[in-house]
């Protein structure tokens, strides 16, 4: 199921929108063994 929501807010007097989506993936997909693109920030061991 693909669930989409649009949330409107006021930030600093400007209008903004956020689009949230969900997707279902196969947990046994071999691509999970060697990811090619990070999602989110990458932390050094000392920061983690």
Gaussian input, Z-matrix of N, CA and C with variables (Angstrom, degrees):
# hf/3-21g

backbone

0 1
 N
 C     1     B1
 C     2     B2     1     A1
 N     3     B3     2     A2     1     D1
 C     4     B4     3     A3     2     D2
 C     5     B5     4     A4     3     D3
 N     6     B6     5     A5     4     D4
 C     7     B7     6     A6     5     D5
 C     8     B8     7     A7     6     D6
 N     9     B9     8     A8     7     D7
 C    10    B10     9     A9     8     D8
 C    11    B11    10    A10     9     D9
 N    12    B12    11    A11    10    D10
 C    13    B13    12    A12    11    D11
 C    14    B14    13    A13    12    D12
 N    15    B15    14    A14    13    D13
 C    16    B16    15    A15    14    D14
 C    17    B17    16    A16    15    D15
 N    18    B18    17    A17    16    D16
 C    19    B19    18    A18    17    D17
 C    20    B20    19    A19    18    D18
 N    21    B21    20    A20    19    D19
 C    22    B22    21    A21    20    D20
 C    23    B23    22    A22    21    D21
 N    24    B24    23    A23    22    D22
 C    25    B25    24    A24    23    D23
 C    26    B26    25    A25    24    D24
 N    27    B27    26    A26    25    D25
 C    28    B28    27    A27    26    D26
 C    29    B29    28    A28    27    D27
 N    30    B30    29    A29    28    D28
 C    31    B31    30    A30    29    D29
 C    32    B32    31    A31    30    D30
 N    33    B33    32    A32    31    D31
 C    34    B34    33    A33    32    D32
 C    35    B35    34    A34    33    D33
 N    36    B36    35    A35    34    D34
 C    37    B37    36    A36    35    D35
 C    38    B38    37    A37    36    D36
 N    39    B39    38    A38    37    D37
 C    40    B40    39    A39    38    D38
 C    41    B41    40    A40    39    D39
 N    42    B42    41    A41    40    D40
 C    43    B43    42    A42    41    D41
 C    44    B44    43    A43    42    D42
 N    45    B45    44    A44    43    D43
 C    46    B46    45    A45    44    D44
 C    47    B47    46    A46    45    D45
 N    48    B48    47    A47    46    D46
 C    49    B49    48    A48    47    D47
 C    50    B50    49    A49    48    D48
 N    51    B51    50    A50    49    D49
 C    52    B52    51    A51    50    D50
 C    53    B53    52    A52    51    D51
 N    54    B54    53    A53    52    D52
 C    55    B55    54    A54    53    D53
 C    56    B56    55    A55    54    D54
 N    57    B57    56    A56    55    D55
 C    58    B58    57    A57    56    D56
 C    59    B59    58    A58    57    D57
 N    60    B60    59    A59    58    D58
 C    61    B61    60    A60    59    D59
 C    62    B62    61    A61    60    D60
 N    63    B63    62    A62    61    D61
 C    64    B64    63    A63    62    D62
 C    65    B65    64    A64    63    D63
 N    66    B66    65    A65    64    D64
 C    67    B67    66    A66    65    D65
 C    68    B68    67    A67    66    D66
 N    69    B69    68    A68    67    D67
 C    70    B70    69    A69    68    D68
 C    71    B71    70    A70    69    D69
 N    72    B72    71    A71    70    D70
 C    73    B73    72    A72    71    D71
 C    74    B74    73    A73    72    D72
 N    75    B75    74    A74    73    D73
 C    76    B76    75    A75    74    D74
 C    77    B77    76    A76    75    D75
 N    78    B78    77    A77    76    D76
 C    79    B79    78    A78    77    D77
 C    80    B80    79    A79    78    D78
 N    81    B81    80    A80    79    D79
 C    82    B82    81    A81    80    D80
 C    83    B83    82    A82    81    D81
 N    84    B84    83    A83    82    D82
 C    85    B85    84    A84    83    D83
 C    86    B86    85    A85    84    D84
 N    87    B87    86    A86    85    D85
 C    88    B88    87    A87    86    D86
 C    89    B89    88    A88    87    D87
 N    90    B90    89    A89    88    D88
 C    91    B91    90    A90    89    D89
 C    92    B92    91    A91    90    D90
 N    93    B93    92    A92    91    D91
 C    94    B94    93    A93    92    D92
 C    95    B95    94    A94    93    D93
 N    96    B96    95    A95    94    D94
 C    97    B97    96    A96    95    D95
 C    98    B98    97    A97    96    D96
 N    99    B99    98    A98    97    D97
 C   100   B100    99    A99    98    D98
 C   101   B101   100   A100    99    D99
 N   102   B102   101   A101   100   D100
 C   103   B103   102   A102   101   D101
 C   104   B104   103   A103   102   D102
 N   105   B105   104   A104   103   D103
 C   106   B106   105   A105   104   D104
 C   107   B107   106   A106   105   D105
 N   108   B108   107   A107   106   D106
 C   109   B109   108   A108   107   D107
 C   110   B110   109   A109   108   D108
 N   111   B111   110   A110   109   D109
 C   112   B112   111   A111   110   D110
 C   113   B113   112   A112   111   D111
 N   114   B114   113   A113   112   D112
 C   115   B115   114   A114   113   D113
 C   116   B116   115   A115   114   D114
 N   117   B117   116   A116   115   D115
 C   118   B118   117   A117   116   D116
 C   119   B119   118   A118   117   D117
 N   120   B120   119   A119   118   D118
 C   121   B121   120   A120   119   D119
 C   122   B122   121   A121   120   D120
 N   123   B123   122   A122   121   D121
 C   124   B124   123   A123   122   D122
 C   125   B125   124   A124   123   D123
 N   126   B126   125   A125   124   D124
 C   127   B127   126   A126   125   D125
 C   128   B128   127   A127   126   D126
 N   129   B129   128   A128   127   D127
 C   130   B130   129   A129   128   D128
 C   131   B131   130   A130   129   D129
 N   132   B132   131   A131   130   D130
 C   133   B133   132   A132   131   D131
 C   134   B134   133   A133   132   D132
 N   135   B135   134   A134   133   D133
 C   136   B136   135   A135   134   D134
 C   137   B137   136   A136   135   D135
 N   138   B138   137   A137   136   D136
 C   139   B139   138   A138   137   D137
 C   140   B140   139   A139   138   D138
 N   141   B141   140   A140   139   D139
 C   142   B142   141   A141   140   D140
 C   143   B143   142   A142   141   D141

   B1=1.4495
   B2=1.5220
   B3=1.2987
   B4=1.4509
   B5=1.5313
   B6=1.3288
   B7=1.4581
   B8=1.5189
   B9=1.3359
   B10=1.4592
   B11=1.5188
   B12=1.3279
   B13=1.4589
   B14=1.5195
   B15=1.3064
   B16=1.4566
   B17=1.5216
   B18=1.3097
   B19=1.4616
   B20=1.5192
   B21=1.3245
   B22=1.4509
   B23=1.5265
   B24=1.3232
   B25=1.4562
   B26=1.5209
   B27=1.3024
   B28=1.4605
   B29=1.5246
   B30=1.3211
   B31=1.4612
   B32=1.5129
   B33=1.3105
   B34=1.4638
   B35=1.5186
   B36=1.3275
   B37=1.4486
   B38=1.5141
   B39=1.3287
   B40=1.4619
   B41=1.5187
   B42=1.3097
   B43=1.4606
   B44=1.5174
   B45=1.3141
   B46=1.4514
   B47=1.5260
   B48=1.2950
   B49=1.4667
   B50=1.5179
   B51=1.3292
   B52=1.4628
   B53=1.5187
   B54=1.3044
   B55=1.4605
   B56=1.5242
   B57=1.3311
   B58=1.4626
   B59=1.5208
   B60=1.3194
   B61=1.4604
   B62=1.5199
   B63=1.3122
   B64=1.4600
   B65=1.5137
   B66=1.3250
   B67=1.4562
   B68=1.5242
   B69=1.2984
   B70=1.4569
   B71=1.5227
   B72=1.3298
   B73=1.4621
   B74=1.5237
   B75=1.3015
   B76=1.4611
   B77=1.5269
   B78=1.3371
   B79=1.4620
   B80=1.5257
   B81=1.3079
   B82=1.4668
   B83=1.5291
   B84=1.3195
   B85=1.4654
   B86=1.5335
   B87=1.3254
   B88=1.4685
   B89=1.5347
   B90=1.3115
   B91=1.4645
   B92=1.5262
   B93=1.3451
   B94=1.4600
   B95=1.5257
   B96=1.3242
   B97=1.4569
   B98=1.5234
   B99=1.3219
   B100=1.4660
   B101=1.5320
   B102=1.3504
   B103=1.4595
   B104=1.5247
   B105=1.3328
   B106=1.4623
   B107=1.5210
   B108=1.3521
   B109=1.4607
   B110=1.5257
   B111=1.3541
   B112=1.4633
   B113=1.5288
   B114=1.3065
   B115=1.4634
   B116=1.5166
   B117=1.3074
   B118=1.4596
   B119=1.5184
   B120=1.3369
   B121=1.4633
   B122=1.5254
   B123=1.3255
   B124=1.4627
   B125=1.5216
   B126=1.3446
   B127=1.4557
   B128=1.5250
   B129=1.3260
   B130=1.4588
   B131=1.5291
   B132=1.3130
   B133=1.4640
   B134=1.5330
   B135=1.3410
   B136=1.4604
   B137=1.5246
   B138=1.3294
   B139=1.4686
   B140=1.5263
   B141=1.3251
   B142=1.4670
   B143=1.5070
   A1=108.92
   A2=117.13
   A3=122.78
   A4=107.62
   A5=116.84
   A6=121.92
   A7=108.82
   A8=117.30
   A9=121.59
   A10=109.33
   A11=116.33
   A12=122.02
   A13=107.83
   A14=116.53
   A15=121.44
   A16=107.46
   A17=116.47
   A18=122.32
   A19=107.78
   A20=116.44
   A21=121.18
   A22=109.22
   A23=117.72
   A24=121.88
   A25=109.31
   A26=115.88
   A27=121.33
   A28=107.21
   A29=116.64
   A30=122.44
   A31=108.40
   A32=116.68
   A33=120.48
   A34=112.30
   A35=117.46
   A36=121.10
   A37=114.31
   A38=118.20
   A39=121.95
   A40=109.98
   A41=116.53
   A42=120.87
   A43=109.64
   A44=115.70
   A45=119.93
   A46=108.62
   A47=116.93
   A48=121.98
   A49=108.82
   A50=115.87
   A51=121.94
   A52=108.13
   A53=116.86
   A54=122.00
   A55=107.62
   A56=116.63
   A57=121.86
   A58=108.47
   A59=116.29
   A60=119.98
   A61=109.64
   A62=115.64
   A63=121.84
   A64=107.87
   A65=115.46
   A66=119.90
   A67=107.74
   A68=117.10
   A69=121.98
   A70=108.93
   A71=115.52
   A72=120.60
   A73=109.69
   A74=115.90
   A75=121.75
   A76=108.25
   A77=117.66
   A78=120.97
   A79=112.80
   A80=118.33
   A81=121.30
   A82=112.62
   A83=117.44
   A84=121.86
   A85=108.83
   A86=119.52
   A87=121.49
   A88=113.14
   A89=118.58
   A90=120.76
   A91=111.60
   A92=118.48
   A93=120.89
   A94=112.04
   A95=118.80
   A96=121.59
   A97=112.81
   A98=116.85
   A99=120.77
   A100=109.01
   A101=116.73
   A102=119.25
   A103=112.01
   A104=116.46
   A105=120.92
   A106=113.43
   A107=117.21
   A108=120.76
   A109=109.47
   A110=117.50
   A111=119.27
   A112=111.04
   A113=115.91
   A114=122.09
   A115=106.67
   A116=117.44
   A117=121.36
   A118=111.25
   A119=115.57
   A120=119.83
   A121=111.67
   A122=115.26
   A123=121.97
   A124=106.97
   A125=116.70
   A126=121.45
   A127=110.74
   A128=115.97
   A129=122.17
   A130=107.43
   A131=117.74
   A132=122.58
   A133=112.03
   A134=117.72
   A135=121.59
   A136=112.59
   A137=117.56
   A138=121.89
   A139=112.84
   A140=116.30
   A141=120.23
   A142=112.91
   D1=135.66
   D2=179.77
   D3=-104.26
   D4=113.82
   D5=-176.78
   D6=-108.87
   D7=119.10
   D8=-179.37
   D9=-121.47
   D10=134.55
   D11=176.55
   D12=-134.76
   D13=140.40
   D14=174.94
   D15=-111.64
   D16=125.17
   D17=-179.15
   D18=-114.61
   D19=124.83
   D20=177.94
   D21=-102.98
   D22=141.46
   D23=179.01
   D24=-144.98
   D25=169.51
   D26=174.40
   D27=-114.99
   D28=118.66
   D29=-179.82
   D30=-125.05
   D31=113.01
   D32=179.04
   D33=61.79
   D34=32.43
   D35=179.97
   D36=80.25
   D37=-1.40
   D38=179.36
   D39=-105.34
   D40=150.75
   D41=175.45
   D42=-85.29
   D43=141.61
   D44=176.97
   D45=-141.15
   D46=161.80
   D47=178.81
   D48=-137.29
   D49=145.08
   D50=176.12
   D51=-122.66
   D52=132.87
   D53=178.92
   D54=-111.46
   D55=117.85
   D56=179.33
   D57=-104.64
   D58=132.29
   D59=178.70
   D60=-132.33
   D61=157.36
   D62=175.35
   D63=-130.14
   D64=147.99
   D65=177.02
   D66=-142.99
   D67=143.67
   D68=179.22
   D69=-98.00
   D70=131.62
   D71=-179.62
   D72=-123.49
   D73=160.48
   D74=178.28
   D75=-82.60
   D76=120.47
   D77=-176.42
   D78=-65.05
   D79=-22.23
   D80=-179.62
   D81=-95.15
   D82=13.32
   D83=178.47
   D84=-61.37
   D85=126.31
   D86=-177.79
   D87=-62.81
   D88=-18.39
   D89=178.99
   D90=-64.76
   D91=-23.20
   D92=178.26
   D93=-70.89
   D94=-19.04
   D95=179.48
   D96=-73.48
   D97=-26.00
   D98=-179.40
   D99=-143.92
   D100=78.49
   D101=-179.15
   D102=-65.37
   D103=146.81
   D104=-178.23
   D105=-107.43
   D106=-17.10
   D107=-178.24
   D108=-133.40
   D109=124.55
   D110=177.81
   D111=-71.11
   D112=150.72
   D113=174.75
   D114=-114.71
   D115=117.05
   D116=-178.36
   D117=88.12
   D118=-173.84
   D119=-176.74
   D120=-72.01
   D121=155.25
   D122=175.78
   D123=-110.12
   D124=123.98
   D125=-176.61
   D126=-105.67
   D127=143.29
   D128=172.27
   D129=-71.46
   D130=154.31
   D131=-176.91
   D132=-52.63
   D133=-38.75
   D134=-179.44
   D135=-67.84
   D136=-27.43
   D137=-178.89
   D138=-85.97
   D139=-24.23
   D140=-172.84
   D141=-69.25

